[in-house]
């Protein structure tokens, strides 16, 4: 499985632009999935846009949980 990933290390919530970038990358590189990963959180608008485009959002708390499982 090929995944386009947009990673943001921010102190504020990640917005639409990151979702738009990964949607474009998914189409350009013909990947199977698209994810945006951040140490922070996402804006409501980014969450809505991600759902509409099938983008997986991974925020800080989930990322920490994933790291602990390793």
NUKE-507576 format. One record per residue (C-alpha): z, x, y. Coordinates in steps of 0.05 Angstrom, whole numbers, plus 32768, in hexadecimal, padded with zeros to 4 digits. Layout:
BEGIN
<atom z="Z" x="X" y="Y"/>
...
***
This chain:
BEGIN
<atom z="8000" x="8000" y="8000"/>
<atom z="7FED" x="801B" y="8045"/>
<atom z="8019" x="8009" y="8080"/>
<atom z="800E" x="8012" y="80CA"/>
<atom z="8051" x="8024" y="80E9"/>
<atom z="8065" x="8025" y="8133"/>
<atom z="80A8" x="8048" y="813E"/>
<atom z="80D1" x="8040" y="817E"/>
<atom z="8111" x="8066" y="818E"/>
<atom z="8129" x="803D" y="81CA"/>
<atom z="816A" x="8029" y="81EB"/>
<atom z="814E" x="7FE5" y="81FE"/>
<atom z="812C" x="7FAE" y="81D7"/>
<atom z="80E5" x="7FBA" y="81BE"/>
<atom z="80B2" x="7F89" y="81DA"/>
<atom z="806D" x="7F6E" y="81CC"/>
<atom z="8047" x="7FAE" y="81DA"/>
<atom z="8060" x="7FD1" y="819B"/>
<atom z="804C" x="7F95" y="8171"/>
<atom z="8007" x="7F92" y="8192"/>
<atom z="7FFD" x="7FDD" y="8184"/>
<atom z="800D" x="7FD7" y="813A"/>
<atom z="7FE1" x="7F99" y="8132"/>
<atom z="7FA7" x="7FC1" y="8150"/>
<atom z="7FB7" x="7FFD" y="8123"/>
<atom z="7FB8" x="7FD0" y="80E5"/>
<atom z="7F72" x="7FB7" y="80F5"/>
<atom z="7F57" x="7FFC" y="8109"/>
<atom z="7F72" x="8021" y="80CD"/>
<atom z="7F69" x="7FE6" y="809D"/>
<atom z="7FB1" x="7FE9" y="8083"/>
<atom z="7FD2" x="7FB5" y="8057"/>
<atom z="800E" x="7FAB" y="8084"/>
<atom z="802B" x="7FBA" y="80C8"/>
<atom z="8073" x="7FCA" y="80DB"/>
<atom z="8098" x="7FD9" y="811B"/>
<atom z="80D8" x="8002" y="8110"/>
<atom z="810D" x="800E" y="8146"/>
<atom z="8154" x="8026" y="814D"/>
<atom z="815D" x="7FEE" y="817F"/>
<atom z="814B" x="7FA3" y="817D"/>
<atom z="810E" x="7F78" y="818D"/>
<atom z="8102" x="7F46" y="81C4"/>
<atom z="80F8" x="7EFD" y="81B1"/>
<atom z="80AF" x="7F02" y="81C7"/>
<atom z="80A4" x="7F3E" y="8199"/>
<atom z="80C3" x="7F17" y="815F"/>
<atom z="8096" x="7EDB" y="816B"/>
<atom z="8058" x="7F07" y="8171"/>
<atom z="806A" x="7F2E" y="8132"/>
<atom z="8073" x="7EEE" y="810A"/>
<atom z="8030" x="7ED4" y="8122"/>
<atom z="800E" x="7F15" y="810B"/>
<atom z="8034" x="7F23" y="80CB"/>
<atom z="8056" x="7F62" y="80E7"/>
<atom z="8098" x="7F78" y="80C8"/>
<atom z="80CD" x="7F8A" y="80FB"/>
<atom z="8105" x="7FBA" y="80E7"/>
<atom z="813C" x="7FC1" y="811A"/>
<atom z="8176" x="7FF1" y="8120"/>
<atom z="81A8" x="7FCD" y="80F3"/>
<atom z="8176" x="7FC4" y="80BB"/>
<atom z="815F" x="800C" y="80C3"/>
<atom z="81A7" x="8025" y="80BC"/>
<atom z="81B1" x="7FFA" y="807F"/>
<atom z="8171" x="8015" y="8060"/>
<atom z="8187" x="805D" y="806D"/>
<atom z="81CA" x="8051" y="804C"/>
<atom z="81A8" x="8039" y="800C"/>
<atom z="8185" x="807C" y="8002"/>
***
